[in-house]
Amino acid sequence: MKAAVLHSTGSIDTLTENLRVEEVPKPVAGDDEVIVKVRYASLNHRDLWISLGQYAKIQLPVILGSDCAGIIYARGKNTGGIDELDSVVINPSLNWGNNELHQSNDYSILGMPDNGTFADFVKVKSSLVYRMPSHLSFAEASALPLAGLTAYRALFRKANVMSGENVLITGIGGGVATIAMQLAIAAGANVFVTSGSEKKISKAIDLGAKAGALYTDPEWWKQILSQSEKNIDVIIDGTGGNTMSALLEAVSYGGRIVLYGATLGRAENVNLYKVYWKQISLLGTTMGSSDDFSDMLRFVGERCITPVIDSAYDLEYIVTAFQRMQNMEQFGKIVLKI
Ligand SMILES: NC(=O)c1ccc[n+]([C@@H]2O[C@H](COP(=O)([O-])OP(=O)(O)OC[C@H]3O[C@@H](n4cnc5c(N)ncnc54)[C@H](OP(=O)(O)O)[C@@H]3O)[C@@H](O)[C@H]2O)c1
């Protein structure tokens, strides 16, 4: 079968040598496993971090990719509840464990160290496979799993966002941010956004966001406060770095800030006095449990939410797709046609 295999890590300029589409053996299902014929897969920033060597415990070579939508191609003898040719998505959270509060020590994410979805076929435990929401195409469904899971847990398990609350989502062009906005709007929240691009703010407003500010203005949070009548109940942020200081300014007294990533790295010179004086809840989140995943799929199905596809590339053009993500050109998810 055809697969995008990462052989070594390095800068984005060396990706063409490091990440190669090649022929590899097709996986064989164990007793409690299924083989999914991948139709579409989608990129996450994680795939880029791994390719650049900026991720913990990298094991190579590996077929990258945490997300896909496809059909059941083959299944082991102990797999029930799902039939061959069913259209499915995969929960990329492997070995979450029994504690809803956090993942287990055996936790990993599909697509490193286990081979992932940027291939004709992927092998996973049958318990990780879920029927695709019926209103979605394969491309749309492939955009959902990792970003949808992260966004759902951040909004509803961690921040407990309620209808009518004001929610700020930073870096709205990002894959997690875009689906978080869609989920929050569907739940009745008023969504405000930041972005590096006016065009992306306009697109977010077209999708139902109330307003937005350019984060290139160091005092962007002042604009968000005037747009939201000085009331930001919840912030969902995957940016980290020095954005943190602005988040502490933007959030209201008693507000909740959920952190799911730190694209910009460590936060320096954070004014901790603000955290306790404003009675702010700082909440960390990572991926989600199987309950989170099935609840997210149900929510998306009931509200007919369609993830935003930024662009689609054939697998052969995977390096171009990565370059688009590296340059932050996307609004929503970049998908790969397999
Ligand atoms: N903990 C978890 O379970 C989990 C899950 C998923 C992702 N993550 C992490 O979360 C981050 C985002 O992931 P992703 O896949 O959504 O990435 P992505 O699609 O590549 O999005 C990254 C976005 O970051 C935004 N950004 C860049 N600089 C910014 C700044 N100064 N202020 C605000 N936003 C800024 C940009 O938004 P604009 O395009 O609007 O300018 C960009 O589109 C990554 O660090 C990833 O590793 C963690």
The ligand as an SDF file (V2000), in Angstrom:
LIG
                    3D

 48 52  0  0  0  0  0  0  0  0999 V2000
   -3.4410   19.2240   23.9810 N   0  0  0  0  0  0  0  0  0  0  0  0
   -4.0330   18.6730   22.9240 C   0  0  0  0  0  0  0  0  0  0  0  0
   -4.7190   17.6680   23.0220 O   0  0  0  0  0  0  0  0  0  0  0  0
   -3.8870   19.3410   21.5990 C   0  0  0  0  0  0  0  0  0  0  0  0
   -4.7090   18.9470   20.5520 C   0  0  0  0  0  0  0  0  0  0  0  0
   -4.6080   19.6090   19.3540 C   0  0  0  0  0  0  0  0  0  0  0  0
   -3.6630   20.6190   19.1970 C   0  0  0  0  0  0  0  0  0  0  0  0
   -2.8400   20.9320   20.2100 N   0  0  0  0  0  0  0  0  0  0  0  0
   -1.8550   22.0150   20.0590 C   0  0  0  0  0  0  0  0  0  0  0  0
   -2.5910   23.2020   19.8370 O   0  0  0  0  0  0  0  0  0  0  0  0
   -1.9300   24.0420   18.8960 C   0  0  0  0  0  0  0  0  0  0  0  0
   -2.8400   24.3060   17.6980 C   0  0  0  0  0  0  0  0  0  0  0  0
   -3.0480   23.0830   17.0060 O   0  0  0  0  0  0  0  0  0  0  0  0
   -3.8000   23.0430   15.6030 P   0  0  0  0  0  0  0  0  0  0  0  0
   -3.6630   21.6720   15.0560 O   0  0  0  0  0  0  0  0  0  0  0  0
   -5.1360   23.6650   15.7210 O   0  0  0  0  0  0  0  0  0  0  0  0
   -2.8180   24.0220   14.7930 O   0  0  0  0  0  0  0  0  0  0  0  0
   -2.9580   24.8220   13.4340 P   0  0  0  0  0  0  0  0  0  0  0  0
   -4.1560   24.3530   12.6730 O   0  0  0  0  0  0  0  0  0  0  0  0
   -1.6360   24.7700   12.7730 O   0  0  0  0  0  0  0  0  0  0  0  0
   -3.2470   26.3140   13.9370 O   0  0  0  0  0  0  0  0  0  0  0  0
   -2.2780   27.1400   14.4720 C   0  0  0  0  0  0  0  0  0  0  0  0
   -2.8610   28.5390   14.5730 C   0  0  0  0  0  0  0  0  0  0  0  0
   -2.1760   29.2400   15.6060 O   0  0  0  0  0  0  0  0  0  0  0  0
   -2.5540   30.5810   15.4770 C   0  0  0  0  0  0  0  0  0  0  0  0
   -1.5470   31.4960   15.9960 N   0  0  0  0  0  0  0  0  0  0  0  0
   -0.2660   31.6290   15.6350 C   0  0  0  0  0  0  0  0  0  0  0  0
    0.3160   32.6370   16.3110 N   0  0  0  0  0  0  0  0  0  0  0  0
   -0.6280   33.1500   17.1340 C   0  0  0  0  0  0  0  0  0  0  0  0
   -0.6730   34.2210   18.0880 C   0  0  0  0  0  0  0  0  0  0  0  0
    0.3930   34.9740   18.3200 N   0  0  0  0  0  0  0  0  0  0  0  0
   -1.8330   34.4360   18.7550 N   0  0  0  0  0  0  0  0  0  0  0  0
   -2.9310   33.6880   18.5170 C   0  0  0  0  0  0  0  0  0  0  0  0
   -2.9510   32.6600   17.6220 N   0  0  0  0  0  0  0  0  0  0  0  0
   -1.8280   32.4140   16.9420 C   0  0  0  0  0  0  0  0  0  0  0  0
   -2.7710   30.8530   13.9730 C   0  0  0  0  0  0  0  0  0  0  0  0
   -4.0600   31.4390   13.8480 O   0  0  0  0  0  0  0  0  0  0  0  0
   -4.4600   32.4110   12.6030 P   0  0  0  0  0  0  0  0  0  0  0  0
   -4.3200   31.5460   11.4120 O   0  0  0  0  0  0  0  0  0  0  0  0
   -5.8730   32.7830   12.8810 O   0  0  0  0  0  0  0  0  0  0  0  0
   -3.5350   33.5850   12.6120 O   0  0  0  0  0  0  0  0  0  0  0  0
   -2.6540   29.4190   13.3670 C   0  0  0  0  0  0  0  0  0  0  0  0
   -3.5780   29.1700   12.3510 O   0  0  0  0  0  0  0  0  0  0  0  0
   -0.6330   23.3210   18.5400 C   0  0  0  0  0  0  0  0  0  0  0  0
    0.3970   23.8080   19.3610 O   0  0  0  0  0  0  0  0  0  0  0  0
   -0.9440   21.8710   18.8510 C   0  0  0  0  0  0  0  0  0  0  0  0
    0.2100   21.1200   19.1260 O   0  0  0  0  0  0  0  0  0  0  0  0
   -2.9300   20.3190   21.4130 C   0  0  0  0  0  0  0  0  0  0  0  0
  1  2  1  0
  2  3  2  0
  2  4  1  0
  4  5  1  0
  4 48  2  0
  5  6  2  0
  6  7  1  0
  7  8  2  0
  8  9  1  0
  8 48  1  0
  9 10  1  0
  9 46  1  0
 10 11  1  0
 11 12  1  0
 11 44  1  0
 12 13  1  0
 13 14  1  0
 14 15  2  0
 14 16  1  0
 14 17  1  0
 17 18  1  0
 18 19  2  0
 18 20  1  0
 18 21  1  0
 21 22  1  0
 22 23  1  0
 23 24  1  0
 23 42  1  0
 24 25  1  0
 25 26  1  0
 25 36  1  0
 26 27  1  0
 26 35  1  0
 27 28  2  0
 28 29  1  0
 29 30  1  0
 29 35  2  0
 30 31  1  0
 30 32  2  0
 32 33  1  0
 33 34  2  0
 34 35  1  0
 36 37  1  0
 36 42  1  0
 37 38  1  0
 38 39  2  0
 38 40  1  0
 38 41  1  0
 42 43  1  0
 44 45  1  0
 44 46  1  0
 46 47  1  0
M  CHG  2   8   1  16  -1
M  END
$$$$
